Amino acid sequence: MSSRIASGLNESVTVTQVHGKATDKNCVSIVSSDKPDSDAKTILSTPTAPTIKPEEADEPLLQENPNRFVLFPIKYHEVWQMYKKAEASFWTAEEIDLSKDLSDWDRLNDDERYFISHVLAFFAASDGIVNENLVERFSSEVQIPEARCFYGFQIMMENIHSETYSLLIDTYIKDQAEKAHLFNAIETIPCIKRKADWAVRWIQDKNSTFAQRLVAFAAVEGIFFSGSFASIFWLKKRGLMAGLTFSNELISRDEGLHTDFACLLFSHLKHRPSKQAVQDVITEAVEIEQEFLTSALPCALLGMNSNLMKQYIEFVADRLLLALGNDKVYKATNPFDFMENISLAGKTNFFEKRVGDYQKAGVMASTQRKDDNSGPTLSPNDDGGEFNFDEDF
């Protein structure tokens, strides 16, 4: 007698029942009884995801975990705390006030608008690529519930980031042809396509280990995003585009946490790539990002040019390499005074110092929520809504 049942890996398997015992070596072990009145015993057993390499079969984070459906007791406390920090930092696109940005946009010169447009074009698609990886690979491969909580929340926040960037392009760009060009940047703009192709290649790579792909997506969020974040903070230094720069503060903080989380999981891995393999992934990402910035920033702007940007990318890459247990490669210094205390490899005590203020603004502040369950709309000028990046976090 045979039946079809679904495994935890979104695939069907055949289970053959012999003398009251149904087994399948690939995914399920179910022990039952032929007698209806007897105590039936069911054991759900799922192996590592099929994309996990044999050499990672004994990796604790990736091994079959029969307790993955229940959170408590917490086993990986550092991972759980990362999730709680992400949860406390919740915000939505509706909280960004873009009403005054258009006048500033019109004040930018053509080169500045070209640069910022390319930055937003990459961002608009990048969060969807990150989510593709989380949904297709990481969320099914990692078996510990604490990490799955983080990934689930990250997916939601990436959706909010993507919505925000789409709203920014929709607000600033009035020409419909240009807008379509930017929304389809991963196909229409070569330097953005190369970044997207690199990330997608890692998602589709069936030969690399989980650890290698973890490093690759730490590079996506920690290097591919860093130059673009810096360019928007450059506008903040000039007192321009308050809505854009405020959303950039929120998103860069989120992505910093996502990068930190990748480094934390990497530190928990039993089987890690060689230091040279890690370095190769990071340096390749640096080269691609530097090419993007050279293309997006063809003309020197006041306080911003492609050479300074290249140096900044190397500075950030060194920080990421250190977080992954490697030595610095570039030994670069931070060329931007306005980014002196901002890095995607940032320290987590940033959250300890600032999340309380953010919660008081009405986001995730359950203890201070009004009876009508409504909270104030955040703007760059609200008390508690503006993050002080002068502090060393």
N, C-alpha and C positions, 0 to 999 in steps of 0.2 A: 504494500500500500504506500503510495507516494502522495505528497502534497507540496504546494509551493508556498513558501513563506518569505517575507522580506527581511533581510539582515539589516544591521545598523549601518551598512555601507551603501545604501540606496541601490542594492542589486538583489535579484531573486536567486534563491538556491533551492535545490531539491533536497528534501529530507525524507529518508526512507525509514519506516518504522518496522522494527523487527522485535517481536516478543515484548512490545510495550516500550521499547527504547528507540528514540529517533536521534540519529546523529548525522553530522556532516562535518568532515574534517576541515572544511574551509572556514566555517563561520559559526555554526550553532550546535550546541549540545543541549538536548531537552530530555530529561528523565521523567517518565510518567508511568502510569499503571493501567493495566487492562481492567482492573476492578473499579467500578464507578464509586464505590463507597470508601475506597482506601485513601490514604493521605497521598495526594499527588504532589510531586516535587518538580519544580521547573527551574532550570538554571539557564540564564541568558549569557552567552559567551561570544564575544566578538574579538577577532584578532586585530593586529595593527592594520592600518589602512593599506590597500593594495599598492599604493604608490611609495610606501616606505621600503627602503633598500634592506636586503638581508642583514647587512652589517649593523643596521640600526634596530634589529628585532628586539634587543634587550634594552633599548633606550627607555628609561623610566617614564619620560613625558609622553612617549608614543606607544607604550605597551598597553595591551588589553587592560581595561580598568572597570571591573564590574560595579564599582561604586560611583561611576562618572555621572549617574543620574541624580545623585544627592549631593548637596554642597557640603553639609557639615558631617563630621568635624573637618575643619579646614586643615589641610596638610601642608600646602605651600603658602605660607603666610605672606611672604614678600610679593608673590604673584597676586594674592587676594587684595593686598593693600594697593597695588597698582590699579586694580579694578575699581576700588572704592575712590581713588583719586580721580579716575576718569569719570565716574558717576557724579562726583561732586562738582565737576567742571561742565556740566551740561548747559547747553544754550541752544537757541534756535535762530534761523535766518531772519525771522520776524523782528528780532531784537536789534538788528542793525539799521541805523538811521542813515539813509543815503540822500536825504532831502537837500543837503548842501553840497554834495559832491560834484554835481554837474557844473556848477559855476567854476569850481577848481579845475575840473577836467578841461574846460574850455580855455583856461589860463595856461595849461601846459603847451609846450611847443610840439611840433610834429614828431620830432625824435623821441621826446618823452612819452607821447601817446603811443607811438609805435612800440616802444620798449614795454610799457605797462600792458598794452594789449596782448603782446606775445606771452608775457608772464601769466596773465589771466587765462589765455587760451590753453596753456599747458595745464594749469590748475583745474580747469573745468573738466578735463578728461581724466586727470591723474587719479583722483579719488575713486573713480569707477574702476580703474585698473587695480588699485589696492584692494578694493572690495572683491573683485573677481578672484584674486588670490586667496583672500580670507574665506570666501564661500567655497571655492573649488578645491582648495588644498588645505590650508592651515587648520580650519575649524574641524575638518574631518580627521586630520592626522593627529592633532594633539588630543590626548585622551583625558587630561586632568581637568576637572570642572572649573577650577579657579581661572585657568587660562581661557577656557571656553566662554566664561562670563566676560572676560576682557574683550575677546574677539567679537562677541555678540554686540557689546556696547560700542566697540570701535566701528563696526559696520554701520551702526546707526549714525554715529558722528561723521563718518565719511560721507554719508548721504547728505547730511546737513552742510558739510563743506562744499560738496558738489552743487547743491542748490544755491548756496551763497555765491559761488563764483559765476554760476549761470545768471543769477540776478544782476551781478555786477556788470557782466558783458551786456546783458539786455538793457541795463540802465544807461551805460555810457555810450554804447555804439548804436547810432541811429540808422546808419546805412545798412540795409538788409543784406546786401551782397557781402559786405565786410563781416557782418555778424555771422552769416552762414559759414564764411571762410574760417572764422575763429572757432566756432562751435565744432567744426570738423577738422580741427588743427592736426589731429594725429594722422590725417590723410593728406592735408593740404599744405602743411608747413614742415619741410624736411627735417629741421633740427628738433622739432617736437616729435615727429614721427620716429626718429631714431631713439629718443628716450622711451617712448611708448613701446616700441618694438623690443627694446632690451628688457623691459619689465615683463612684457607678455611672454617673451622667450623663456624666462625663468618660471613663469606659471606653467607653461606647457612642457618644460623639461622633465622627462621621465627617467633620466639617468642620474641626475644630481640627488644628493642626500637632502633631508629636511634641513640639516644644519647649514648647508651651502645656500639653500634658498632663503633661510632665515637671515643670513648675512646680506644676501642680495636685496631683500626688501627693507632691511635696515638702511641700506644704501639708497634705495628709492626714496624713503621718507626722510632720511638724514642728510642726503647729499643733493638729490634731484630737486628737493624743495627749498634747500637752504639759500641759494642765490636769489631765488624769486622772493622769498620772505625778506631778504635783506633789501631788495630793491623797493619794496613797499615801505619798509621802515625808513628808507631814505626819504620817501615822501613825507613821512610823519615828522622827520627832523625839520623839514621845510614848512611844516604847519599846513600841509595840503591834504585833501581827500580824507576827511575825518571818519566817514563811514567805512571806507576801504581800509584805512589803517587800523581802525578798531577791530574789524573782522579779522585782519591779519594777525593782530595780537592774540585773539582767541584761537585761531586756526594753528598758528605757529606753536602755541602752547600745547594744543592737542597733539600735534605731530611730534613735538619733542617728547611727550609721554609715550607715544607709540614707538618711537625709536628707542627710548629707554627700556620699554617692555621687551622689544626684540633682543636687546643686549642682556636683559635679565634672564630671559629664557635660554639664551645662548650659554650663559654662565652655569645653568642647571644641566646642560647636556653632558652626557657621558662620552659620547663620540663627537668630537669637533674636527673640522677641517684643519689642515696644517696652517701655521701662521702665514706661509707663503700663499696658500690658496685663498685665505681671507684677504690678504693684501692685494692679490690679483683682482678679486671682485671689486674692492674699494677703488683701486686705481683706475680700473676700466670705467667705473661710474664717474669718477672725477673727470676723466678725459671727455666723456660724453657731455657732462654738464658744462664743462668749459667751452666746448664747441657750441652748445646752445646759447650761452651767454655772449659769445663773440658774435653770433648771428643776430641775436635779439638786441644787442647793444652795439651797433656798428659805429656810432659816433660818440665821442667823449662828451659826457654831460657834466654839469657842475657837481663836483664831489663824487662822481661815479663814472667809471670807465671799465672796459672789459679786462684790462690788466689787473686792476684792483679787485674785480670780481673773481678772477682766476685765483688770485692769492687768497681771497676769503674762502673759496671752495676748498683749497688745500688746507687752510687752517681748520675748517670744520671736519674735513676728512681725517686729519690727525687726531682730533678729539674722538671721533667715532672709532678709529683704530685702537686707541687706548681703551675705550669702553669694551671693546671686543677682546682685550688681552694682548694686543699687538703693540709694537713700538711705533713711534711716529715715522712717517716716510718723508714728509715734505718739510717739517720743522718750520712751518710758515707762521708768521704773526698776523694778528687781526688788523687789517688795514683801515677798518671803518670805526671811528670813534663812537658812532651812534649804535654800533653793534657790540661794543666792548663787553657788555654783560649779557649778551644774547647768543645762545648757541643751541642747536638742536640736540647736542649731547648734554644739555643742561642738567643741573643737579636737582634732585627731587625736592629739596627743601624749599624750592620756589613755591610748591603747592602748600607746604605747611605755613608759609608766610602770607600767601595771597588768596587761597581758596576761601578762607573765612570772609574776606571782604566781598568776594564774588557772590557767595551765598547770601550775604546781607542784601545784595541787590535784587534778590527775589528768585534766584535760580537754585533749585534743589534745597531751598531753605524750609524744610517741612516744619521745623519748630517755630518759624517766624512767619509762616504763610497766613494771609488774612483769611477771615471767615469765608469770603467769597471766592477763595482759592485763586485769586488773581495776583499778579505781581507787576511791578513797574517795568516799563520798557527800558532796556539798557541803551544808553548812548554814551559817546566818549566823554561827556561832561557830567554824567551821573556820579554821585558819591559812591565809591566802591566799585564803579563800573570800569574805571580806567586802571590798567596795570602799570605799576612803576617799574620800568625796566632798568632804572638806574641802580637798583639793588643788585648785588651779586648773588644770583640764584644758581 
